Amino acid sequence: MIGAAVFAGAFAVAFLAFALLVDPRKLWWRFRARHFDNPEAHEPSAASFMWRRVALVVLGVYLGWQAIGMLRLAGVFETGPDRAEVLERVEHAALNLETEAGEGRYKWPGGGEGAWDEFIDPMLRGPERVDPVASLVDHEESGGAWGPGTSRQDGSVPEPGTGSDTGSGAGSGTKGSFVERYDIDGICLTVTATPLPGQSEREYALDNLRYGVTTDVVDSPCE
């Protein structure tokens, strides 16, 4: 596509240059007049020379327009949103990702590298063909609520009353809270997810949990 655009653009420039810089009358006398015994009698009129110039200009403009159109289709002129707009989109995505007290959100099953990027990216889209995307830069397990049937990291099972029978005790459980940081064009979006209490042992075993989600947006790269 780009090669065809360059080819058409080159001819557009050539036609325009020929129409604007070359005198068609002199050109006729140089290459055509020699074929006639009486060239003055066969010389084209001034109107004929003018229309030849007009035709070359129109053809050059048409080819130039086609070249620009092909470059647009190839994405050469596409640019992304400015930083202020990216920040606004990130804040909008963060607001839509957060949950109300007592409400939860499931992680995206089989999504990208992170648990939430498939929720974030659609909120970042705009009219441009080049949109910002959320890139996971950090994932931290920060511990959280014990779920039914879960064990400590050393393999031991918590004693009754410490959380395994209620799903709400404290500790560094394997299904605890986690924090993910996403870089979006130099803007850091931090997502903290905490499992909601009262979920079943099966949900913990399958890691099919509902999380309370909070976010934080910083207008600088993630540290």
C-alpha positions as CSV (number, residue, x, y, z in Angstrom):
1,M,0.0,0.0,0.0
2,I,2.8,2.4,0.9
3,G,4.7,1.5,-2.3
4,A,1.7,2.3,-4.5
5,A,1.2,5.5,-2.7
6,V,4.8,6.6,-3.2
7,F,4.5,5.6,-6.9
8,A,1.3,7.7,-7.4
9,G,2.8,10.6,-5.4
10,A,5.9,10.6,-7.6
11,F,3.7,10.8,-10.8
12,A,1.6,13.5,-9.2
13,V,4.6,15.7,-8.5
14,A,5.9,15.1,-12.0
15,F,2.7,16.1,-13.7
16,L,2.3,19.2,-11.6
17,A,5.9,20.2,-12.1
18,F,5.5,19.6,-15.9
19,A,2.3,21.7,-16.0
20,L,3.6,24.6,-13.9
21,L,7.3,24.8,-14.9
22,V,7.5,23.7,-18.6
23,D,6.3,26.0,-21.4
24,P,4.2,23.8,-23.7
25,R,4.7,26.1,-26.6
26,K,8.5,25.8,-26.4
27,L,8.1,22.1,-26.0
28,W,6.0,21.9,-29.1
29,W,8.5,23.8,-31.2
30,R,11.4,21.7,-29.9
31,F,9.9,18.2,-30.5
32,R,6.9,18.6,-32.9
33,A,7.6,21.5,-35.2
34,R,10.4,19.7,-37.1
35,H,7.8,17.2,-38.5
36,F,6.1,20.0,-40.5
37,D,7.2,21.9,-43.5
38,N,5.3,24.9,-42.4
39,P,5.2,24.6,-38.5
40,E,3.6,28.1,-38.0
41,A,0.5,26.8,-39.8
42,H,0.2,23.8,-37.6
43,E,1.1,25.4,-34.3
44,P,-1.7,24.7,-31.7
45,S,-3.6,27.7,-30.4
46,A,-3.0,29.4,-27.0
47,A,-6.2,27.8,-25.7
48,S,-5.0,24.4,-26.6
49,F,-1.8,24.9,-24.7
50,M,-3.7,26.2,-21.7
51,W,-6.0,23.2,-21.6
52,R,-3.0,20.9,-21.8
53,R,-1.7,22.6,-18.6
54,V,-5.1,22.3,-17.0
55,A,-5.3,18.6,-17.8
56,L,-1.9,18.0,-16.3
57,V,-2.8,19.9,-13.1
58,V,-6.0,18.0,-12.7
59,L,-4.3,14.7,-13.2
60,G,-1.5,15.6,-10.8
61,V,-4.0,16.7,-8.1
62,Y,-6.0,13.5,-8.6
63,L,-3.0,11.3,-8.3
64,G,-1.8,13.2,-5.2
65,W,-5.2,12.8,-3.6
66,Q,-5.1,9.1,-4.3
67,A,-1.6,8.8,-2.8
68,I,-2.7,10.6,0.4
69,G,-5.8,8.3,0.7
70,M,-3.6,5.2,0.4
71,L,-1.2,6.5,3.1
72,R,-4.2,7.1,5.3
73,L,-5.3,3.6,4.8
74,A,-1.8,2.4,5.7
75,G,-2.0,4.3,9.0
76,V,0.9,6.7,8.2
77,F,-1.0,9.8,9.3
78,E,-2.6,8.2,12.4
79,T,-1.8,9.6,15.7
80,G,-2.9,8.8,19.2
81,P,-4.7,11.1,21.7
82,D,-2.7,13.7,23.6
83,R,-1.6,13.1,27.2
84,A,-4.5,15.1,28.8
85,E,-7.0,12.9,26.9
86,V,-5.2,9.7,27.8
87,L,-5.3,10.7,31.4
88,E,-9.0,11.4,31.2
89,R,-9.6,8.0,29.6
90,V,-7.5,6.2,32.3
91,E,-9.5,8.0,35.0
92,H,-12.7,7.0,33.3
93,A,-11.5,3.3,33.0
94,A,-10.5,3.3,36.7
95,L,-13.9,4.7,37.8
96,N,-15.7,2.0,35.8
97,L,-13.5,-0.8,37.2
98,E,-14.1,0.1,40.8
99,T,-16.8,-1.7,42.8
100,E,-19.2,-0.4,45.4
101,A,-19.1,-1.6,49.0
102,G,-20.3,-5.2,49.2
103,E,-20.3,-5.6,45.4
104,G,-17.8,-7.7,43.5
105,R,-16.3,-8.3,40.1
106,Y,-14.9,-11.5,38.7
107,K,-11.4,-11.5,37.1
108,W,-11.5,-11.8,33.3
109,P,-11.2,-15.5,32.5
110,G,-8.3,-16.3,30.1
111,G,-7.6,-12.6,29.5
112,G,-4.3,-10.9,28.9
113,E,-1.3,-10.8,31.2
114,G,-3.2,-9.1,34.0
115,A,-6.5,-9.8,35.7
116,W,-8.2,-6.6,34.6
117,D,-6.6,-5.4,31.3
118,E,-9.6,-6.8,29.3
119,F,-11.8,-4.5,31.3
120,I,-9.5,-1.5,31.1
121,D,-8.6,-1.5,27.4
122,P,-12.2,-1.0,26.0
123,M,-12.5,2.1,28.2
124,L,-9.3,3.6,26.6
125,R,-10.6,3.4,23.0
126,G,-11.3,6.6,21.0
127,P,-11.8,7.7,17.4
128,E,-8.2,7.2,16.6
129,R,-6.8,3.9,15.1
130,V,-3.9,4.1,17.6
131,D,-5.4,3.8,21.1
132,P,-3.5,3.5,24.4
133,V,-3.4,0.1,26.0
134,A,-2.9,-1.1,29.5
135,S,0.4,-3.0,30.0
136,L,0.9,-5.0,33.2
137,V,4.2,-4.0,34.8
138,D,3.8,-5.4,38.4
139,H,1.7,-8.0,40.2
140,E,1.9,-8.3,44.0
141,E,0.2,-10.8,46.3
142,S,-0.5,-8.8,49.4
143,G,-2.3,-11.5,51.5
144,G,-5.9,-11.2,52.6
145,A,-8.9,-13.2,53.7
146,W,-8.6,-16.9,54.2
147,G,-11.0,-18.9,52.1
148,P,-12.7,-22.1,53.2
149,G,-10.4,-25.1,52.7
150,T,-7.3,-23.0,51.8
151,S,-4.0,-23.6,53.5
152,R,-1.0,-21.5,54.4
153,Q,1.9,-21.2,52.1
154,D,3.8,-23.8,54.2
155,G,1.1,-26.3,53.6
156,S,-0.5,-26.2,57.1
157,V,-4.2,-25.6,57.6
158,P,-5.3,-22.7,59.8
159,E,-6.8,-23.7,63.1
160,P,-10.6,-23.3,63.6
161,G,-11.5,-19.7,64.3
162,T,-8.5,-18.3,62.4
163,G,-10.4,-18.0,59.2
164,S,-10.6,-21.4,57.5
165,D,-14.1,-22.0,58.8
166,T,-15.5,-18.5,58.2
167,G,-13.6,-17.2,55.2
168,S,-13.0,-13.9,56.8
169,G,-9.9,-14.3,59.0
170,A,-6.6,-12.6,58.5
171,G,-3.4,-14.1,57.1
172,S,-1.4,-14.5,53.9
173,G,-3.7,-16.9,52.2
174,T,-3.1,-18.2,48.7
175,K,-6.4,-16.5,47.5
176,G,-5.8,-13.2,49.3
177,S,-5.7,-9.7,48.0
178,F,-3.5,-8.8,45.1
179,V,-2.3,-5.5,43.5
180,E,-1.6,-5.0,39.8
181,R,0.0,-1.9,38.2
182,Y,-0.6,-1.1,34.6
183,D,1.4,1.4,32.5
184,I,-0.8,3.3,30.0
185,D,1.4,5.7,28.0
186,G,3.4,6.8,31.0
187,I,0.4,6.9,33.4
188,C,0.3,4.4,36.2
189,L,-3.0,2.7,37.1
190,T,-2.9,0.7,40.3
191,V,-5.7,-1.9,40.8
192,T,-6.2,-3.5,44.3
193,A,-8.5,-6.5,44.4
194,T,-9.7,-8.1,47.6
195,P,-11.9,-11.3,47.7
196,L,-15.3,-10.6,49.2
197,P,-16.1,-12.5,52.4
198,G,-18.6,-15.4,52.6
199,Q,-17.6,-17.2,49.3
200,S,-17.8,-21.0,49.2
201,E,-15.0,-23.5,49.3
202,R,-15.7,-24.5,45.7
203,E,-15.3,-20.8,44.6
204,Y,-11.9,-20.7,46.4
205,A,-10.8,-24.0,44.9
206,L,-11.6,-22.9,41.4
207,D,-10.3,-19.4,41.9
208,N,-13.7,-18.2,40.8
209,L,-14.0,-15.4,43.3
210,R,-15.7,-12.1,43.3
211,Y,-13.3,-9.2,44.2
212,G,-13.9,-5.8,45.6
213,V,-11.8,-3.5,43.4
214,T,-10.3,-0.2,44.2
215,T,-8.0,1.9,41.9
216,D,-5.5,4.7,42.0
217,V,-4.3,6.8,39.0
218,V,-0.9,8.6,39.0
219,D,0.1,10.8,36.1
220,S,3.6,9.3,36.0
221,P,5.2,6.0,35.1
222,C,4.8,3.1,37.6
223,E,7.7,2.9,40.0
